[in-house]
Amino acid sequence: MIVAIDGPAGSGKSTIARELAHRLDFEKLDTGALYRTVALSCVRDGIDLEDEAAVCAQARSACISFDSSGDATRISLDGDDVSEAIRTPQIDRVVSKASAYPGVREAMLPVQRSFAEGRNVVAEGRDIGTVVFPNAQVKVFLTADPRERARRRVLQRHEGEVVSAAQVESEVDETLRDLERRDALDSTRETAPLRPADDAVHIDSSSFTIEEVVAAISRLIDEEAE
């Protein structure tokens, strides 16, 4: 079974997908991590993100792999674990540019589909239910209030650290501006824009706990399995 969870940055996709996969003993596929890894590869090699041909060539040549053997899925670039390196503000700001190029998305499509072959998967991203797995048995489009999404993104950035509420709030405004720019880019790009699949169930997670959202999606899965 494939469970597709789409939505904008900070809507809770990663957290919900991780908890859901753990509960169901499914594999978790974070497709956004692929595009972040392509962006990181370009940054490291000094490739201009405005140079579409060069970025697409980098996506085709990069050796990107997932390791789901541990508690959390790790992602590697040319043998180097970049699971943390792809989650920086710098990559936040440039990933939409890389992911908007049709050649990059084309290069990542077989990587995503091969991961799911013969597996039960919870896949999260922006075009899972519309492009990557259009025949997914369960499709969810997850949203949240923009400021709440920005707050979540800041907390994710500082995961494992001790930070004050004041520090979090001090970063929310800039993060919100970055999210709004990314929303505009993601929803208006020509190839695989961010949009809900026609048959997706919409869930606004702003006022729900993680457990409540996971429970709601679990019910959808149970209904599909009946």
N, C-alpha and C positions, 0 to 999 in steps of 0.2 A: 504493500500500500504506500502511496505517496500523499503526504499532507503538505499542501502549498500554503505558505504564509507570506503575503506581500504587504507592503506598506512603506511609508516614508521613514527617514532616519529618526531614531528616538521614539518610535511608536511602541517599542517593546518587543519587536520581532525576535531578536537574538535571545533575550531572556526567556520569553514564552516558548520558543522553539527548543531551547536547551532543556527546560523543565518538562516539556511535553515528551521529548525524545527519551528523557530519563525515566519518566513514568511508564511509557509504553515499551521501553527497551528497543527503540528505533535508533537508527543512525541520524545524526544532524548534519545538514548541509547548509553552510553559510555562503551563499553565492556572492554576496557583497565582498567577502574576504578575497575572492579571486580578483575582482577589479581593483581593490585596494593594493593587492600584491603587484598587479601590473603597474599601477601608479608608482608604487615604491621602487620597482625595478627601473622605471624611467628616471625617477629622481636620483637614484644612486648612480646611474650611468650618465647623468647629465643630459638626458634627452628632453628636448623642448616639448612640453605637453600640447603646444599649439601645432606641432608638426604631426599631422594625422598619419601620414605614411610611416614615419619613424616609430610612432607609438604602436601602430598596428603590427609592424614588423617585430617590435619588442615583445608584444603579446604572443605572437606565433612562436618565437624562439625561446621564451622563458620556460623553464622547467618548474611547474607548480604542482605540488602534491599535497594531499591531505593525510593525516594520521589520526584515525579515530580509535586507536587501541586503548587510550587512557580515559580518564574521567571527562576530559575536554578535548574536542577536536583541535589539532594543531595544523598549521599550514606552513609549508616550506617553499622557499624560492631558491632554486639551484642548490638544494641540499642544506640551506640555512633556515633555521626556524625563525620566521618573521611574525609570529602570532601577535606579539606586542608591538613590533615596529610599524605595523600597518594601522595602528589605532591612535596615531598622533594627530594633533590639530593640523599639522602640515599636510598630511595625507587626506584629512577631512576636507580640506579646501580644494584639492586637485583631483580627487577621485572621480567626480562627476564629469570632468573634462575627458578623462581616459575612457570611462564607461560609456560615453555618448557615441564613440566612434563605432560604426557598424562592423568594421574589421576586427575590433577588439571583442565585441560581443560574439561575433562568429567564431573567433578562436577559442573562447571560453565555453561555448555551448557543448561541445563533445566532452569536455572535462567534467561538466556538471552532470550530463546524462550518464556517462560511464560510471560515475560514483554511485548512482542509484540503481544500476543494473543488479537484479537479483536481491535487492535489499528493501526492507521497510524503512522509509526515510521521511523525516520532517525537514523540508527545504524552505529556507527563508531568503527573501530578496525583494526585488521590485517588479520582476516580470516572470515569476515562477508559474503562476496560474495562467498567464496569457501566452508565454512563449516557450519557456524551458520545459514545463510539464503541463501542457494544456489539457491532458487527460487525467490529471491528478484526481483521485477519488474525493478528496476534501480540499476545498479552497477557502481561505480566509483572507480578508483585507482588513488589516489592523491599523487604526488611526489613534490619535490622541491630540489634546490641546497643544498648540505649538510651544508655548512656554514650558509646559510639563515635559514635552519632548526634549527641549534644550536642557532642562534640569537633569533629566535622566542621562543625557549624553555626557554632561559634566561629571556626574557620579560614576559613570562607566569609565571615563578617562582616569579617574582617581581610585578605581577599584583596588582594594587592598591597602590603601593609604588612610591615614587619619587626617581628615580635613574638617574644618569648621563650617558651620552653616553660612557664615559670612563669606568665606572664601568661595563656596559653591555659588552663592548668589552673585558674587563679583564677576564670575565667569559666564553667567547665564545669558546676559544681554548680547555679548559678542557671539556666543554659540548660537543664539537664536537667529542672529543675522546670517550666520553661516548656513544654518538649516534652511532659512527662507530662500537663500540663493540656490542652495542645492535642490530644494523642492521645485523651483522654477526651471532649473536645467533638466532635472529628471522627468518632469511632467511634459516638457515641450520638445524633448529630443525626438528626432525623426525615427530612430530605430528603437523598438521596444520601450516606449515611454512608460513612466509610472502611471498605472491605472488599474482599477479592479477588474478582474475577469467578470464576465456577464453573470456567471453562476457562483460568484464568491459570496460568502456570508460576511457582512460588515460588522466589525466590533470596534467600538470606541473604548479604549482602555484607560482613559483619563481618570475615571473615578473608581476603577476596579482594581482589586489586588491581583497579584500574579496568579495566586491560587484560583481566584474566580475566573480569570480568563482561561487558564489551563483547563479548568473544569468545564467551561462552556465549549471549548474545542473538543475536549474528550467526549462530550455528549454527541457532537456532530459525527465523530469517528465511530462511536458505538452505533449510531443510527445507520451509518453507511454500511457497517459490518453485518447488520441484521438481515 
